[in-house]
């Protein structure tokens, strides 16, 4: 995959906390392509949000793979 011109997008993957190991496994497989922010849900016990910025093709590919492999819900926070 070549270098894509991507406008930076701040996204969060919402998933059950028991799937965090699967999420981090994909992150490591992609050689830690982005900085992560992990936030437990204040309203729904057992859910976490893992935020990161998609600004290159490697992170875009990681995002697609991690959502597919964990079944997490993807939220785009960019306005």
mmCIF file of the N, C-alpha and C atoms, coordinates in Angstrom:
data_MODEL
# 
_entry.id   MODEL 
# 
loop_
_atom_site.group_PDB 
_atom_site.id 
_atom_site.type_symbol 
_atom_site.label_atom_id 
_atom_site.label_alt_id 
_atom_site.label_comp_id 
_atom_site.label_asym_id 
_atom_site.label_entity_id 
_atom_site.label_seq_id 
_atom_site.pdbx_PDB_ins_code 
_atom_site.Cartn_x 
_atom_site.Cartn_y 
_atom_site.Cartn_z 
_atom_site.occupancy 
_atom_site.B_iso_or_equiv 
_atom_site.pdbx_formal_charge 
_atom_site.auth_seq_id 
_atom_site.auth_comp_id 
_atom_site.auth_asym_id 
_atom_site.auth_atom_id 
_atom_site.pdbx_PDB_model_num 
ATOM 1   N N  . UNK A 1 1  ? 0.847   -1.173 0.000  1.00 0.00 ? 1  UNK A N  1 
ATOM 2   C CA . UNK A 1 1  ? 0.000   0.000  0.000  1.00 0.00 ? 1  UNK A CA 1 
ATOM 3   C C  . UNK A 1 1  ? 0.891   1.234  0.000  1.00 0.00 ? 1  UNK A C  1 
ATOM 4   N N  . UNK A 1 2  ? 0.605   2.202  -0.862 1.00 0.00 ? 2  UNK A N  1 
ATOM 5   C CA . UNK A 1 2  ? 1.405   3.418  -0.938 1.00 0.00 ? 2  UNK A CA 1 
ATOM 6   C C  . UNK A 1 2  ? 1.020   4.411  0.131  1.00 0.00 ? 2  UNK A C  1 
ATOM 7   N N  . UNK A 1 3  ? 1.715   5.527  0.138  1.00 0.00 ? 3  UNK A N  1 
ATOM 8   C CA . UNK A 1 3  ? 1.388   6.571  1.104  1.00 0.00 ? 3  UNK A CA 1 
ATOM 9   C C  . UNK A 1 3  ? 0.132   7.295  0.660  1.00 0.00 ? 3  UNK A C  1 
ATOM 10  N N  . UNK A 1 4  ? -0.889  7.216  1.449  1.00 0.00 ? 4  UNK A N  1 
ATOM 11  C CA . UNK A 1 4  ? -2.142  7.890  1.158  1.00 0.00 ? 4  UNK A CA 1 
ATOM 12  C C  . UNK A 1 4  ? -2.132  9.282  1.763  1.00 0.00 ? 4  UNK A C  1 
ATOM 13  N N  . UNK A 1 5  ? -2.806  10.197 1.124  1.00 0.00 ? 5  UNK A N  1 
ATOM 14  C CA . UNK A 1 5  ? -2.993  11.527 1.691  1.00 0.00 ? 5  UNK A CA 1 
ATOM 15  C C  . UNK A 1 5  ? -4.258  11.467 2.535  1.00 0.00 ? 5  UNK A C  1 
ATOM 16  N N  . UNK A 1 6  ? -4.076  11.375 3.840  1.00 0.00 ? 6  UNK A N  1 
ATOM 17  C CA . UNK A 1 6  ? -5.206  11.216 4.750  1.00 0.00 ? 6  UNK A CA 1 
ATOM 18  C C  . UNK A 1 6  ? -5.299  12.425 5.663  1.00 0.00 ? 6  UNK A C  1 
ATOM 19  N N  . UNK A 1 7  ? -6.490  13.031 5.702  1.00 0.00 ? 7  UNK A N  1 
ATOM 20  C CA . UNK A 1 7  ? -6.738  14.090 6.672  1.00 0.00 ? 7  UNK A CA 1 
ATOM 21  C C  . UNK A 1 7  ? -6.831  13.410 8.037  1.00 0.00 ? 7  UNK A C  1 
ATOM 22  N N  . UNK A 1 8  ? -6.054  13.849 9.028  1.00 0.00 ? 8  UNK A N  1 
ATOM 23  C CA . UNK A 1 8  ? -6.076  13.178 10.341 1.00 0.00 ? 8  UNK A CA 1 
ATOM 24  C C  . UNK A 1 8  ? -7.492  13.066 10.912 1.00 0.00 ? 8  UNK A C  1 
ATOM 25  N N  . UNK A 1 9  ? -7.808  11.879 11.357 1.00 0.00 ? 9  UNK A N  1 
ATOM 26  C CA . UNK A 1 9  ? -9.108  11.581 11.944 1.00 0.00 ? 9  UNK A CA 1 
ATOM 27  C C  . UNK A 1 9  ? -8.900  10.999 13.334 1.00 0.00 ? 9  UNK A C  1 
ATOM 28  N N  . UNK A 1 10 ? -9.555  11.562 14.332 1.00 0.00 ? 10 UNK A N  1 
ATOM 29  C CA . UNK A 1 10 ? -9.502  11.030 15.689 1.00 0.00 ? 10 UNK A CA 1 
ATOM 30  C C  . UNK A 1 10 ? -10.635 10.024 15.823 1.00 0.00 ? 10 UNK A C  1 
ATOM 31  N N  . UNK A 1 11 ? -10.294 8.774  16.143 1.00 0.00 ? 11 UNK A N  1 
ATOM 32  C CA . UNK A 1 11 ? -11.287 7.715  16.243 1.00 0.00 ? 11 UNK A CA 1 
ATOM 33  C C  . UNK A 1 11 ? -11.176 7.011  17.596 1.00 0.00 ? 11 UNK A C  1 
ATOM 34  N N  . UNK A 1 12 ? -12.262 6.336  17.967 1.00 0.00 ? 12 UNK A N  1 
ATOM 35  C CA . UNK A 1 12 ? -12.297 5.509  19.167 1.00 0.00 ? 12 UNK A CA 1 
ATOM 36  C C  . UNK A 1 12 ? -12.926 4.177  18.788 1.00 0.00 ? 12 UNK A C  1 
ATOM 37  N N  . UNK A 1 13 ? -12.293 3.111  19.242 1.00 0.00 ? 13 UNK A N  1 
ATOM 38  C CA . UNK A 1 13 ? -12.887 1.777  19.112 1.00 0.00 ? 13 UNK A CA 1 
ATOM 39  C C  . UNK A 1 13 ? -13.447 1.421  20.479 1.00 0.00 ? 13 UNK A C  1 
ATOM 40  N N  . UNK A 1 14 ? -14.749 1.201  20.526 1.00 0.00 ? 14 UNK A N  1 
ATOM 41  C CA . UNK A 1 14 ? -15.436 0.817  21.763 1.00 0.00 ? 14 UNK A CA 1 
ATOM 42  C C  . UNK A 1 14 ? -15.555 -0.693 21.770 1.00 0.00 ? 14 UNK A C  1 
ATOM 43  N N  . UNK A 1 15 ? -15.089 -1.307 22.862 1.00 0.00 ? 15 UNK A N  1 
ATOM 44  C CA . UNK A 1 15 ? -15.163 -2.760 22.938 1.00 0.00 ? 15 UNK A CA 1 
ATOM 45  C C  . UNK A 1 15 ? -15.242 -3.231 24.372 1.00 0.00 ? 15 UNK A C  1 
ATOM 46  N N  . UNK A 1 16 ? -15.606 -4.484 24.524 1.00 0.00 ? 16 UNK A N  1 
ATOM 47  C CA . UNK A 1 16 ? -15.659 -5.109 25.835 1.00 0.00 ? 16 UNK A CA 1 
ATOM 48  C C  . UNK A 1 16 ? -14.233 -5.238 26.356 1.00 0.00 ? 16 UNK A C  1 
ATOM 49  N N  . UNK A 1 17 ? -14.037 -4.983 27.636 1.00 0.00 ? 17 UNK A N  1 
ATOM 50  C CA . UNK A 1 17 ? -12.672 -4.995 28.184 1.00 0.00 ? 17 UNK A CA 1 
ATOM 51  C C  . UNK A 1 17 ? -11.991 -6.362 28.076 1.00 0.00 ? 17 UNK A C  1 
ATOM 52  N N  . UNK A 1 18 ? -12.761 -7.438 27.938 1.00 0.00 ? 18 UNK A N  1 
ATOM 53  C CA . UNK A 1 18 ? -12.132 -8.755 27.780 1.00 0.00 ? 18 UNK A CA 1 
ATOM 54  C C  . UNK A 1 18 ? -11.478 -8.913 26.406 1.00 0.00 ? 18 UNK A C  1 
ATOM 55  N N  . UNK A 1 19 ? -11.729 -7.987 25.481 1.00 0.00 ? 19 UNK A N  1 
ATOM 56  C CA . UNK A 1 19 ? -11.134 -8.032 24.145 1.00 0.00 ? 19 UNK A CA 1 
ATOM 57  C C  . UNK A 1 19 ? -9.908  -7.124 24.002 1.00 0.00 ? 19 UNK A C  1 
ATOM 58  N N  . UNK A 1 20 ? -9.487  -6.524 25.102 1.00 0.00 ? 20 UNK A N  1 
ATOM 59  C CA . UNK A 1 20 ? -8.335  -5.621 25.038 1.00 0.00 ? 20 UNK A CA 1 
ATOM 60  C C  . UNK A 1 20 ? -7.065  -6.352 24.615 1.00 0.00 ? 20 UNK A C  1 
ATOM 61  N N  . UNK A 1 21 ? -6.883  -7.589 25.055 1.00 0.00 ? 21 UNK A N  1 
ATOM 62  C CA . UNK A 1 21 ? -5.679  -8.345 24.668 1.00 0.00 ? 21 UNK A CA 1 
ATOM 63  C C  . UNK A 1 21 ? -5.650  -8.560 23.160 1.00 0.00 ? 21 UNK A C  1 
ATOM 64  N N  . UNK A 1 22 ? -6.799  -8.848 22.563 1.00 0.00 ? 22 UNK A N  1 
ATOM 65  C CA . UNK A 1 22 ? -6.871  -9.028 21.106 1.00 0.00 ? 22 UNK A CA 1 
ATOM 66  C C  . UNK A 1 22 ? -6.546  -7.717 20.399 1.00 0.00 ? 22 UNK A C  1 
ATOM 67  N N  . UNK A 1 23 ? -7.062  -6.602 20.928 1.00 0.00 ? 23 UNK A N  1 
ATOM 68  C CA . UNK A 1 23 ? -6.775  -5.289 20.351 1.00 0.00 ? 23 UNK A CA 1 
ATOM 69  C C  . UNK A 1 23 ? -5.276  -5.012 20.387 1.00 0.00 ? 23 UNK A C  1 
ATOM 70  N N  . UNK A 1 24 ? -4.668  -5.209 21.551 1.00 0.00 ? 24 UNK A N  1 
ATOM 71  C CA . UNK A 1 24 ? -3.238  -4.922 21.679 1.00 0.00 ? 24 UNK A CA 1 
ATOM 72  C C  . UNK A 1 24 ? -2.379  -5.882 20.869 1.00 0.00 ? 24 UNK A C  1 
ATOM 73  N N  . UNK A 1 25 ? -2.850  -7.092 20.658 1.00 0.00 ? 25 UNK A N  1 
ATOM 74  C CA . UNK A 1 25 ? -2.130  -8.042 19.818 1.00 0.00 ? 25 UNK A CA 1 
ATOM 75  C C  . UNK A 1 25 ? -2.031  -7.527 18.381 1.00 0.00 ? 25 UNK A C  1 
ATOM 76  N N  . UNK A 1 26 ? -3.144  -7.015 17.860 1.00 0.00 ? 26 UNK A N  1 
ATOM 77  C CA . UNK A 1 26 ? -3.128  -6.440 16.503 1.00 0.00 ? 26 UNK A CA 1 
ATOM 78  C C  . UNK A 1 26 ? -2.235  -5.204 16.474 1.00 0.00 ? 26 UNK A C  1 
ATOM 79  N N  . UNK A 1 27 ? -2.324  -4.370 17.490 1.00 0.00 ? 27 UNK A N  1 
ATOM 80  C CA . UNK A 1 27 ? -1.498  -3.160 17.582 1.00 0.00 ? 27 UNK A CA 1 
ATOM 81  C C  . UNK A 1 27 ? -0.014  -3.522 17.526 1.00 0.00 ? 27 UNK A C  1 
ATOM 82  N N  . UNK A 1 28 ? 0.365   -4.562 18.256 1.00 0.00 ? 28 UNK A N  1 
ATOM 83  C CA . UNK A 1 28 ? 1.760   -5.019 18.241 1.00 0.00 ? 28 UNK A CA 1 
ATOM 84  C C  . UNK A 1 28 ? 2.134   -5.622 16.888 1.00 0.00 ? 28 UNK A C  1 
ATOM 85  N N  . UNK A 1 29 ? 1.218   -6.375 16.277 1.00 0.00 ? 29 UNK A N  1 
ATOM 86  C CA . UNK A 1 29 ? 1.467   -6.947 14.949 1.00 0.00 ? 29 UNK A CA 1 
ATOM 87  C C  . UNK A 1 29 ? 1.754   -5.857 13.916 1.00 0.00 ? 29 UNK A C  1 
ATOM 88  N N  . UNK A 1 30 ? 1.129   -4.700 14.085 1.00 0.00 ? 30 UNK A N  1 
ATOM 89  C CA . UNK A 1 30 ? 1.338   -3.570 13.178 1.00 0.00 ? 30 UNK A CA 1 
ATOM 90  C C  . UNK A 1 30 ? 2.463   -2.650 13.655 1.00 0.00 ? 30 UNK A C  1 
ATOM 91  N N  . UNK A 1 31 ? 3.280   -3.130 14.584 1.00 0.00 ? 31 UNK A N  1 
ATOM 92  C CA . UNK A 1 31 ? 4.450   -2.406 15.081 1.00 0.00 ? 31 UNK A CA 1 
ATOM 93  C C  . UNK A 1 31 ? 4.088   -1.065 15.721 1.00 0.00 ? 31 UNK A C  1 
ATOM 94  N N  . UNK A 1 32 ? 3.025   -1.084 16.552 1.00 0.00 ? 32 UNK A N  1 
ATOM 95  C CA . UNK A 1 32 ? 2.577   0.092  17.309 1.00 0.00 ? 32 UNK A CA 1 
ATOM 96  C C  . UNK A 1 32 ? 2.448   1.327  16.403 1.00 0.00 ? 32 UNK A C  1 
ATOM 97  N N  . UNK A 1 33 ? 1.499   1.320  15.458 1.00 0.00 ? 33 UNK A N  1 
ATOM 98  C CA . UNK A 1 33 ? 1.421   2.380  14.454 1.00 0.00 ? 33 UNK A CA 1 
ATOM 99  C C  . UNK A 1 33 ? 0.893   3.723  14.949 1.00 0.00 ? 33 UNK A C  1 
ATOM 100 N N  . UNK A 1 34 ? 0.443   3.793  16.209 1.00 0.00 ? 34 UNK A N  1 
ATOM 101 C CA . UNK A 1 34 ? -0.130  5.037  16.712 1.00 0.00 ? 34 UNK A CA 1 
ATOM 102 C C  . UNK A 1 34 ? -0.098  5.032  18.244 1.00 0.00 ? 34 UNK A C  1 
ATOM 103 N N  . UNK A 1 35 ? -0.285  6.207  18.797 1.00 0.00 ? 35 UNK A N  1 
ATOM 104 C CA . UNK A 1 35 ? -0.380  6.353  20.252 1.00 0.00 ? 35 UNK A CA 1 
ATOM 105 C C  . UNK A 1 35 ? -1.830  6.078  20.645 1.00 0.00 ? 35 UNK A C  1 
ATOM 106 N N  . UNK A 1 36 ? -2.007  5.291  21.699 1.00 0.00 ? 36 UNK A N  1 
ATOM 107 C CA . UNK A 1 36 ? -3.338  4.899  22.148 1.00 0.00 ? 36 UNK A CA 1 
ATOM 108 C C  . UNK A 1 36 ? -3.713  5.590  23.456 1.00 0.00 ? 36 UNK A C  1 
ATOM 109 N N  . UNK A 1 37 ? -4.995  5.869  23.607 1.00 0.00 ? 37 UNK A N  1 
ATOM 110 C CA . UNK A 1 37 ? -5.558  6.364  24.853 1.00 0.00 ? 37 UNK A CA 1 
ATOM 111 C C  . UNK A 1 37 ? -6.680  5.412  25.246 1.00 0.00 ? 37 UNK A C  1 
ATOM 112 N N  . UNK A 1 38 ? -6.558  4.801  26.425 1.00 0.00 ? 38 UNK A N  1 
ATOM 113 C CA . UNK A 1 38 ? -7.561  3.840  26.888 1.00 0.00 ? 38 UNK A CA 1 
ATOM 114 C C  . UNK A 1 38 ? -8.398  4.502  27.981 1.00 0.00 ? 38 UNK A C  1 
ATOM 115 N N  . UNK A 1 39 ? -9.726  4.485  27.789 1.00 0.00 ? 39 UNK A N  1 
ATOM 116 C CA . UNK A 1 39 ? -10.631 5.107  28.745 1.00 0.00 ? 39 UNK A CA 1 
ATOM 117 C C  . UNK A 1 39 ? -11.761 4.151  29.084 1.00 0.00 ? 39 UNK A C  1 
ATOM 118 N N  . UNK A 1 40 ? -11.852 3.727  30.352 1.00 0.00 ? 40 UNK A N  1 
ATOM 119 C CA . UNK A 1 40 ? -12.992 2.885  30.751 1.00 0.00 ? 40 UNK A CA 1 
ATOM 120 C C  . UNK A 1 40 ? -14.284 3.694  30.675 1.00 0.00 ? 40 UNK A C  1 
ATOM 121 N N  . UNK A 1 41 ? -15.362 3.038  30.327 1.00 0.00 ? 41 UNK A N  1 
ATOM 122 C CA . UNK A 1 41 ? -16.653 3.710  30.265 1.00 0.00 ? 41 UNK A CA 1 
ATOM 123 C C  . UNK A 1 41 ? -17.139 4.031  31.673 1.00 0.00 ? 41 UNK A C  1 
ATOM 124 N N  . UNK A 1 42 ? -17.620 5.234  31.858 1.00 0.00 ? 42 UNK A N  1 
ATOM 125 C CA . UNK A 1 42 ? -18.198 5.629  33.135 1.00 0.00 ? 42 UNK A CA 1 
ATOM 126 C C  . UNK A 1 42 ? -19.650 5.213  33.254 1.00 0.00 ? 42 UNK A C  1 
ATOM 127 N N  . UNK A 1 43 ? -20.265 4.847  32.134 1.00 0.00 ? 43 UNK A N  1 
ATOM 128 C CA . UNK A 1 43 ? -21.684 4.516  32.123 1.00 0.00 ? 43 UNK A CA 1 
ATOM 129 C C  . UNK A 1 43 ? -21.974 3.031  31.940 1.00 0.00 ? 43 UNK A C  1 
ATOM 130 N N  . UNK A 1 44 ? -21.049 2.322  31.307 1.00 0.00 ? 44 UNK A N  1 
ATOM 131 C CA . UNK A 1 44 ? -21.292 0.906  31.010 1.00 0.00 ? 44 UNK A CA 1 
ATOM 132 C C  . UNK A 1 44 ? -20.111 0.073  31.498 1.00 0.00 ? 44 UNK A C  1 
ATOM 133 N N  . UNK A 1 45 ? -20.247 -0.538 32.683 1.00 0.00 ? 45 UNK A N  1 
ATOM 134 C CA . UNK A 1 45 ? -19.156 -1.365 33.193 1.00 0.00 ? 45 UNK A CA 1 
ATOM 135 C C  . UNK A 1 45 ? -18.781 -2.450 32.185 1.00 0.00 ? 45 UNK A C  1 
ATOM 136 N N  . UNK A 1 46 ? -17.486 -2.662 32.037 1.00 0.00 ? 46 UNK A N  1 
ATOM 137 C CA . UNK A 1 46 ? -17.012 -3.685 31.119 1.00 0.00 ? 46 UNK A CA 1 
ATOM 138 C C  . UNK A 1 46 ? -16.692 -3.178 29.725 1.00 0.00 ? 46 UNK A C  1 
ATOM 139 N N  . UNK A 1 47 ? -17.021 -1.920 29.436 1.00 0.00 ? 47 UNK A N  1 
ATOM 140 C CA . UNK A 1 47 ? -16.691 -1.345 28.134 1.00 0.00 ? 47 UNK A CA 1 
ATOM 141 C C  . UNK A 1 47 ? -15.528 -0.378 28.274 1.00 0.00 ? 47 UNK A C  1 
ATOM 142 N N  . UNK A 1 48 ? -14.684 -0.332 27.254 1.00 0.00 ? 48 UNK A N  1 
ATOM 143 C CA . UNK A 1 48 ? -13.593 0.635  27.187 1.00 0.00 ? 48 UNK A CA 1 
ATOM 144 C C  . UNK A 1 48 ? -13.611 1.291  25.817 1.00 0.00 ? 48 UNK A C  1 
ATOM 145 N N  . UNK A 1 49 ? -13.050 2.480  25.763 1.00 0.00 ? 49 UNK A N  1 
ATOM 146 C CA . UNK A 1 49 ? -12.824 3.165  24.501 1.00 0.00 ? 49 UNK A CA 1 
ATOM 147 C C  . UNK A 1 49 ? -11.326 3.302  24.316 1.00 0.00 ? 49 UNK A C  1 
ATOM 148 N N  . UNK A 1 50 ? -10.838 2.909  23.157 1.00 0.00 ? 50 UNK A N  1 
ATOM 149 C CA . UNK A 1 50 ? -9.421  3.049  22.850 1.00 0.00 ? 50 UNK A CA 1 
ATOM 150 C C  . UNK A 1 50 ? -9.316  4.033  21.689 1.00 0.00 ? 50 UNK A C  1 
ATOM 151 N N  . UNK A 1 51 ? -8.767  5.206  21.989 1.00 0.00 ? 51 UNK A N  1 
ATOM 152 C CA . UNK A 1 51 ? -8.694  6.275  21.004 1.00 0.00 ? 51 UNK A CA 1 
ATOM 153 C C  . UNK A 1 51 ? -7.327  6.370  20.365 1.00 0.00 ? 51 UNK A C  1 
ATOM 154 N N  . UNK A 1 52 ? -7.308  6.802  19.102 1.00 0.00 ? 52 UNK A N  1 
ATOM 155 C CA . UNK A 1 52 ? -6.074  7.031  18.372 1.00 0.00 ? 52 UNK A CA 1 
ATOM 156 C C  . UNK A 1 52 ? -6.376  7.886  17.148 1.00 0.00 ? 52 UNK A C  1 
ATOM 157 N N  . UNK A 1 53 ? -5.334  8.404  16.535 1.00 0.00 ? 53 UNK A N  1 
ATOM 158 C CA . UNK A 1 53 ? -5.470  9.236  15.352 1.00 0.00 ? 53 UNK A CA 1 
ATOM 159 C C  . UNK A 1 53 ? -5.046  8.448  14.122 1.00 0.00 ? 53 UNK A C  1 
ATOM 160 N N  . UNK A 1 54 ? -5.899  8.456  13.118 1.00 0.00 ? 54 UNK A N  1 
ATOM 161 C CA . UNK A 1 54 ? -5.589  7.829  11.835 1.00 0.00 ? 54 UNK A CA 1 
ATOM 162 C C  . UNK A 1 54 ? -5.078  8.937  10.914 1.00 0.00 ? 54 UNK A C  1 
ATOM 163 N N  . UNK A 1 55 ? -3.785  8.855  10.574 1.00 0.00 ? 55 UNK A N  1 
ATOM 164 C CA . UNK A 1 55 ? -3.206  9.902  9.729  1.00 0.00 ? 55 UNK A CA 1 
ATOM 165 C C  . UNK A 1 55 ? -2.234  9.361  8.677  1.00 0.00 ? 55 UNK A C  1 
ATOM 166 N N  . UNK A 1 56 ? -2.224  8.031  8.516  1.00 0.00 ? 56 UNK A N  1 
ATOM 167 C CA . UNK A 1 56 ? -1.386  7.429  7.478  1.00 0.00 ? 56 UNK A CA 1 
ATOM 168 C C  . UNK A 1 56 ? -1.963  6.066  7.097  1.00 0.00 ? 56 UNK A C  1 
ATOM 169 N N  . UNK A 1 57 ? -1.445  5.506  6.011  1.00 0.00 ? 57 UNK A N  1 
ATOM 170 C CA . UNK A 1 57 ? -2.014  4.250  5.504  1.00 0.00 ? 57 UNK A CA 1 
ATOM 171 C C  . UNK A 1 57 ? -1.810  3.074  6.451  1.00 0.00 ? 57 UNK A C  1 
ATOM 172 N N  . UNK A 1 58 ? -0.718  3.049  7.198  1.00 0.00 ? 58 UNK A N  1 
ATOM 173 C CA . UNK A 1 58 ? -0.469  1.946  8.138  1.00 0.00 ? 58 UNK A CA 1 
ATOM 174 C C  . UNK A 1 58 ? -1.497  1.958  9.277  1.00 0.00 ? 58 UNK A C  1 
ATOM 175 N N  . UNK A 1 59 ? -1.792  3.132  9.792  1.00 0.00 ? 59 UNK A N  1 
ATOM 176 C CA . UNK A 1 59 ? -2.782  3.245  10.863 1.00 0.00 ? 59 UNK A CA 1 
ATOM 177 C C  . UNK A 1 59 ? -4.185  2.943  10.342 1.00 0.00 ? 59 UNK A C  1 
ATOM 178 N N  . UNK A 1 60 ? -4.474  3.345  9.108  1.00 0.00 ? 60 UNK A N  1 
ATOM 179 C CA . UNK A 1 60 ? -5.760  3.043  8.497  1.00 0.00 ? 60 UNK A CA 1 
ATOM 180 C C  . UNK A 1 60 ? -5.945  1.531  8.352  1.00 0.00 ? 60 UNK A C  1 
ATOM 181 N N  . UNK A 1 61 ? -4.912  0.847  7.900  1.00 0.00 ? 61 UNK A N  1 
ATOM 182 C CA . UNK A 1 61 ? -4.954  -0.613 7.771  1.00 0.00 ? 61 UNK A CA 1 
ATOM 183 C C  . UNK A 1 61 ? -5.114  -1.274 9.141  1.00 0.00 ? 61 UNK A C  1 
ATOM 184 N N  . UNK A 1 62 ? -4.374  -0.767 10.152 1.00 0.00 ? 62 UNK A N  1 
ATOM 185 C CA . UNK A 1 62 ? -4.492  -1.271 11.521 1.00 0.00 ? 62 UNK A CA 1 
ATOM 186 C C  . UNK A 1 62 ? -5.928  -1.124 12.023 1.00 0.00 ? 62 UNK A C  1 
ATOM 187 N N  . UNK A 1 63 ? -6.518  0.061  11.814 1.00 0.00 ? 63 UNK A N  1 
ATOM 188 C CA . UNK A 1 63 ? -7.872  0.325  12.285 1.00 0.00 ? 63 UNK A CA 1 
ATOM 189 C C  . UNK A 1 63 ? -8.854  -0.674 11.682 1.00 0.00 ? 63 UNK A C  1 
ATOM 190 N N  . UNK A 1 64 ? -8.749  -0.899 10.392 1.00 0.00 ? 64 UNK A N  1 
ATOM 191 C CA . UNK A 1 64 ? -9.643  -1.833 9.724  1.00 0.00 ? 64 UNK A CA 1 
ATOM 192 C C  . UNK A 1 64 ? -9.489  -3.243 10.298 1.00 0.00 ? 64 UNK A C  1 
ATOM 193 N N  . UNK A 1 65 ? -8.264  -3.678 10.471 1.00 0.00 ? 65 UNK A N  1 
ATOM 194 C CA . UNK A 1 65 ? -7.983  -5.024 10.987 1.00 0.00 ? 65 UNK A CA 1 
ATOM 195 C C  . UNK A 1 65 ? -8.468  -5.187 12.427 1.00 0.00 ? 65 UNK A C  1 
ATOM 196 N N  . UNK A 1 66 ? -8.228  -4.183 13.274 1.00 0.00 ? 66 UNK A N  1 
ATOM 197 C CA . UNK A 1 66 ? -8.580  -4.312 14.686 1.00 0.00 ? 66 UNK A CA 1 
ATOM 198 C C  . UNK A 1 66 ? -10.097 -4.309 14.887 1.00 0.00 ? 66 UNK A C  1 
ATOM 199 N N  . UNK A 1 67 ? -10.811 -3.523 14.098 1.00 0.00 ? 67 UNK A N  1 
ATOM 200 C CA . UNK A 1 67 ? -12.274 -3.512 14.208 1.00 0.00 ? 67 UNK A CA 1 
ATOM 201 C C  . UNK A 1 67 ? -12.831 -4.860 13.751 1.00 0.00 ? 67 UNK A C  1 
ATOM 202 N N  . UNK A 1 68 ? -12.266 -5.385 12.666 1.00 0.00 ? 68 UNK A N  1 
ATOM 203 C CA . UNK A 1 68 ? -12.714 -6.675 12.138 1.00 0.00 ? 68 UNK A CA 1 
ATOM 204 C C  . UNK A 1 68 ? -12.418 -7.811 13.120 1.00 0.00 ? 68 UNK A C  1 
ATOM 205 N N  . UNK A 1 69 ? -11.235 -7.800 13.731 1.00 0.00 ? 69 UNK A N  1 
ATOM 206 C CA . UNK A 1 69 ? -10.842 -8.916 14.595 1.00 0.00 ? 69 UNK A CA 1 
ATOM 207 C C  . UNK A 1 69 ? -11.459 -8.866 15.989 1.00 0.00 ? 69 UNK A C  1 
ATOM 208 N N  . UNK A 1 70 ? -11.833 -7.677 16.472 1.00 0.00 ? 70 UNK A N  1 
ATOM 209 C CA . UNK A 1 70 ? -12.420 -7.583 17.814 1.00 0.00 ? 70 UNK A CA 1 
ATOM 210 C C  . UNK A 1 70 ? -13.935 -7.406 17.792 1.00 0.00 ? 70 UNK A C  1 
ATOM 211 N N  . UNK A 1 71 ? -14.479 -6.991 16.658 1.00 0.00 ? 71 UNK A N  1 
ATOM 212 C CA . UNK A 1 71 ? -15.907 -6.693 16.600 1.00 0.00 ? 71 UNK A CA 1 
ATOM 213 C C  . UNK A 1 71 ? -16.241 -5.395 17.308 1.00 0.00 ? 71 UNK A C  1 
ATOM 214 N N  . UNK A 1 72 ? -15.209 -4.587 17.600 1.00 0.00 ? 72 UNK A N  1 
ATOM 215 C CA . UNK A 1 72 ? -15.419 -3.308 18.279 1.00 0.00 ? 72 UNK A CA 1 
ATOM 216 C C  . UNK A 1 72 ? -16.215 -2.337 17.431 1.00 0.00 ? 72 UNK A C  1 
ATOM 217 N N  . UNK A 1 73 ? -16.853 -1.404 18.094 1.00 0.00 ? 73 UNK A N  1 
ATOM 218 C CA . UNK A 1 73 ? -17.633 -0.367 17.408 1.00 0.00 ? 73 UNK A CA 1 
ATOM 219 C C  . UNK A 1 73 ? -16.726 0.837  17.183 1.00 0.00 ? 73 UNK A C  1 
ATOM 220 N N  . UNK A 1 74 ? -16.694 1.344  15.974 1.00 0.00 ? 74 UNK A N  1 
ATOM 221 C CA . UNK A 1 74 ? -15.817 2.444  15.609 1.00 0.00 ? 74 UNK A CA 1 
ATOM 222 C C  . UNK A 1 74 ? -16.582 3.760  15.638 1.00 0.00 ? 74 UNK A C  1 
ATOM 223 N N  . UNK A 1 75 ? -15.993 4.747  16.318 1.00 0.00 ? 75 UNK A N  1 
ATOM 224 C CA . UNK A 1 75 ? -16.562 6.087  16.398 1.00 0.00 ? 75 UNK A CA 1 
ATOM 225 C C  . UNK A 1 75 ? -15.534 7.078  15.838 1.00 0.00 ? 75 UNK A C  1 
ATOM 226 N N  . UNK A 1 76 ? -15.964 7.932  14.923 1.00 0.00 ? 76 UNK A N  1 
ATOM 227 C CA . UNK A 1 76 ? -15.100 8.998  14.419 1.00 0.00 ? 76 UNK A CA 1 
ATOM 228 C C  . UNK A 1 76 ? -15.429 10.256 15.199 1.00 0.00 ? 76 UNK A C  1 
ATOM 229 N N  . UNK A 1 77 ? -14.456 10.794 15.930 1.00 0.00 ? 77 UNK A N  1 
ATOM 230 C CA . UNK A 1 77 ? -14.674 11.962 16.775 1.00 0.00 ? 77 UNK A CA 1 
ATOM 231 C C  . UNK A 1 77 ? -14.289 13.272 16.088 1.00 0.00 ? 77 UNK A C  1 
ATOM 232 N N  . UNK A 1 78 ? -13.762 13.185 14.871 1.00 0.00 ? 78 UNK A N  1 
ATOM 233 C CA . UNK A 1 78 ? -13.340 14.377 14.147 1.00 0.00 ? 78 UNK A CA 1 
ATOM 234 C C  . UNK A 1 78 ? -14.530 15.178 13.708 1.00 0.00 ? 78 UNK A C  1 
ATOM 235 N N  . UNK A 1 79 ? -14.462 16.468 13.964 1.00 0.00 ? 79 UNK A N  1 
ATOM 236 C CA . UNK A 1 79 ? -15.568 17.360 13.553 1.00 0.00 ? 79 UNK A CA 1 
ATOM 237 C C  . UNK A 1 79 ? -15.233 18.023 12.255 1.00 0.00 ? 79 UNK A C  1 
# 
